């Protein structure tokens, strides 16, 4: 698929997709005419990247953990530094706190909706 279709399907701008390519997060193939061609699996990959960025991970860390998200899992951390491991632990803790907060908010909204609907 072309960059426009990938952008539409992932709700990501073409400019941002090219940035992901520059950072080594995605790798499109090239057609004979030089156009980029994006494989179907990149739809999920871009959504994973966006989720990790939204969670606060920097692209340098995302690049290193992307292989861990593949199925079957391929884990390769030849250059895992103590700093990187500490960053990942910190980010995991932060994500857990965010998930708990979001869960509490979702449950409160559901409870509110249940009450409002029962009064209708």
C-alpha positions, 0 to 999 in steps of 0.5 A: 500500500502507499503512504496515503493509505497507511496514513488513513488506516492508522490516522497518522500523517504521512510526515509522521510515517516518514519520521518513523522510517527515518528513526528506523521504526518502520521499513517500507519496501521500494517499488521499481519507480522508487515509491515506498510500498508499505506491507499490511503488517505495518498497520499494526506496527504503526499503531503499536508505535503510536501507543508506545509514544503516547505512553511516553516512551522515546523512539530510541527505546521503542526501536529496541523493544519493537522486536519484542512485540512481534509474533513469534517473539524475538527478544534481542537486547545486545546493548541493553544498558542499566539506564535503558532497563531503569527507564523501562521499569520506570515507564512500566510503573508509570503506565500501570498508574495511568491504567489504574487511573483510567480504569477508575475513571471509566468505572465512575463514568459507567456507574454514572451512566447506569444511574442516569439510564435507570432514571430515564 
